[in-house]
Amino acid sequence: MERALSNKKLIALFLVPGLTVFLVFYFVPIIMTAYYSLHDWDGINPMTFIGLDNYTKMFTTDKSFWQAVWNSLAFLLVGVLIQLPISFALAMLVSRKMKGRKWFRNIYFFPVVMSTTMVSLLWVKIYDPNIGMLNTLLDAVHLSSWTQAWLGDTKTALLSVLIVTTWHYVGYNMLILFAGMQGISEQYYEAAKLDGAVGWKAVRHITLPLLSDVLRICIVLNVIYALKTFESVYVMTNGGPLNSTTMIALKMFQEAFLKQNFGYGSALAVFMVLECLIIAWVLNKVLTREKIEY
């Protein structure tokens, strides 16, 4: 076995199938998309080379593009700054030795096993201004002035979708953090307790440092989800009202497959790829730290 692992030619031979699949199904489509983005093409008639016109349109005249960028940033910030702390708090709660913690863990995780389409349709009914549970509940507690068309108002539509995505995925991060907490030895907490570090001090000096690698994974997963959000917005609002909830992935779908504007849709796809690469590089630089050991 050691002899086989030292043979670089043999290792390269084993890598060929995986590398071929990667090049055919990932790298080549990206190159083709970049090529299409330089053309005006409806998918049927011959392409017309227009250079960087699609990118000029994207950055200068398409106002909904910048709304989509802002919405992606809002999803990213909510995922990292709100969803992740809630997940951490829930993971701390279900990690405690208390009665019924398995039941709570399953309840918090249950939304994750539901499909995004199902969750979105469920919340569309809850937000419904006429028969929705939310407005009915507000009426019942004499807060009728607060009732409104949650998904039909530009002031509340994005917030309403963000609440749904947070509710849907908070259990996913909770489970990852919970698994990480189970790997921290009780000896650290006992030693910290002798030094007077209990409660928040133990969390700050023991849990958070030893959970840094897991937190980094959760941050990356949240960022990836934020940048590729599509289903929930498509089902709940289709980007409306007045593009207030539109996302880059949704705009790409609408331009390419509904408006038959494959050139501009490809330009949006290229932007999304570059956006992911830049943010991944920044996260790698910011979050890479030396491993902490006690």
N, C-alpha and C positions, 0 to 999 in steps of 0.2 A: 504493500500500500504506500509506504514511504517513498519507494522507488518511483511509483506512478505519479505521486504528487510532486516529485522533483523534476519530472519530465515536462518542460514548458510546452513542447509541441503537442503532447497528449492533452494537456490542460486546454490549450487553444482549440484543439479538435472538439473537445466536449462543449466548448463555449459557442461553437459555430451555429448550432440549431437555435439557441436562444437569441444570439446576436442577429441571426437572419430574421427571426420573427419580429424582433424589436425594430429593425431597419424597415421591414416591409409594412408593418402595421402602425408604427409610430413616427419614425423619422421621415419616410417618403411622403406620407400624407401632409406633414407639416411643410415640407418643401413645396408640394403641389399647391397647398393653400396659399403660401406666400406668392407663388407664381400667379394664381388666379386673382390675388388681391391687386395686381398691377393691370388688370383688364376690366373692361365693361362687358359682362356676360350674363345672359338670362338663362343659361343652362341648355339652350336648344340651338340658337343661331351661333355663327362663328364669333369667336372672341375678338374684341378690339383693344389693342394696347393703349392705355391711357396714363402710363407711368404712375406717379404718386397722387393722382387726382383723388382716389378713394380716401387716402390718408389725409389729404388737405380738407376734403369735405368732412371727414370725421372730427378733425380737431378745430375747424373754423365755423362751419355752417350748421352742423347737426347738434342742436341744443340738447336733444334727448340723450346724446352720448355722454355729456358731462353729468347729466342727472343719473345715468346708469353707473358712472364711475363713483359718484358720491354715494349712491345706494350700496354699491359693493363695499365701499369703505365703512358705511354704517353697519352692514352685516358683519364685517371683520371686527370692528371695535366692540360691538355688542357681544360677539362670540368670545372675544378674549377678555374684555373688561367686566362683563356682566354674567354671561353664561358660565365661564370657567370658575369664577369665585363661588357661584351658587353650587356648582358641581362639587367643588372642594368642600364646602360646608356640609353638603349632603353626604359625601364620602366620609367625612369626620364623624357625622352622626351615626351612620350605619356601621362604622368601625368600632363604636363603643359597645361594651358588653352589656346590652340591655335586652329586655324581653321584647320579642317581635321584630328584631332588627332584620331578619331574613325577609319578613313580610314587607317591611318598609323598602328594603332593597329591590324587591320584585316590583313593587308599586311604582317606584321612581323610574325603573328601567322599562316598564311596560310600554310607554309611548314609542320607544326606539324600535320595537319589533313590528310596529305598525308601518305600513307603506306611507311614503310622503304624500301620495295622491289621496289615500284614505284620510290621513290626518287633515289635509288641506280642505277636503270636502266637508269633513266634520266641523271644522272651524268656520267654514263659509255659512253653515247652518246656524252656528252659535252667534255669529256676527250679523245674521240677517236682520234688517231693521224692522221687519213686520212680525215675523214669527220666531226670531232668534232668542235664545235663552238669556243672553247678556242684557238686552233691552228689557226683557220681561222681568229679570231680577232687579234691575234698576228701578223699574216701575213699582215693584213690590216693596222696595225700601224707600219709596217716596223721593227718588232721585230722577224723576221723569225728565228734568231739564238736561240731564246728561245723555239721554238716549239720542242716537243718531245713526246714520248709515256709515258704520265703521270702515268698511272697505270702499265706500263710494265717495268719501271726502278726502281731498288731497292732504288735509292736515292730520288725518288719523290712519290713512291706509298703510303707510310704510310701518308705523309703529305697531299696527295690528298684525302685520305679517311677521315682524321681528319677534313679537310675543309668541306667536305660534312656533317659529323655528327654535326659539329658546326652550319652550316647553317640550318640543319634540326631541331635542338632542341633549338636554341637560343630563339625562340618565346615562347616555353613552360615555360622556367624560367622567361622570361619577363612578362608573364601573371600572374604568381604566385607573383612576386615582385610588379607588378602593383596593384594587389588586396591588398597586404600588405600596400602599400603606401596610398591607399584610406582610410585605417583605422587610419591613423595618423591625429590627429585634427589640423586644421589650426591655432588654438590658440597657439600651440607650436612655429610655424614659426613666428607668429606675435609678440610673446613675445621675441623670439630670435632676431627679426629684431630691436626691441627697444634697445637691447644690442649690436647692430652692427654686429650680426652674419647673414650674407646673403651669397648667392652663395655657394661655397664649404664649408664654415664654418657651414652653416645650414645643409648641407648634412652630414658633419662629426659629428656634435654634436646633431642633431635631427633625421635625416632620418636613418643613419646607426645603432645607438643604439636601436631605437625603431623597427627597422626591423631585429634585430638579430635573433629572432626565425624563421622568414621566410627564412632568409639567410641560417640558419642551415638546414632547410628542403631542400632547393635547393642544398646545398652541398651534403647531403646524397643521394638525387635522382641522382645527377651527378655521384657520386662514384658508386652507384648501376648499373647505365647504363654502365659505363666504364667497370666494371668487367664482365658484362654479354653480352657484345657486340658480336653479331654473324651475324645477317642478312645482315647488310651493307657490312661487309668484305666478307661474303660468296658470295654475288651477284657480288660485284665489282672486287674482285681479287682472291677469294677462298684461301686466305692466301699467295698468291704469290706476286711478283716473288721471288723465292728462300726463301720462308717463311718470307719475310720481313714485311708482314702485318698479319701474323697469330696471333690468339688469343687463350686463354685457352679453351674457349667454342667451338671454331672451331676445335681445335685439338682433343678435347673430342669426337666431332661428327665424325670426320674423322677416329679416331682410333676404336671407338665402332661400327659404322654403315657402314663404307666403307671398313675398313680393317678387320672387324670381330674380333677385339682384345678387347673384353669386359673387360678383367682384367685391361689392361693398361688404357683404357678409363675411367674405374671406379676410378682408382687411380688419374687421372686428375680431375675428378669430386669431389673427396674428398678434393684435394688440393684447388679447387675453393671454396668449402664450408668453409674450414678453413680460407682461405684468406679473405672471406667476413666477417666472425665472428671476426677475429683479427682487420680488418680495422674498422668495426662497433664499436668495443670496444674502439679503439683508438679515433675515432671521438667523441664518447660519452664522453670520458674523456677530450678531448681537447676543445670541443665546449660547454660543459655544464657550464653555468655561471648564476649568480644570475640575475633575471629579473630586468631590469632597469625601474624605474618609475620616472616621473617628477611631 
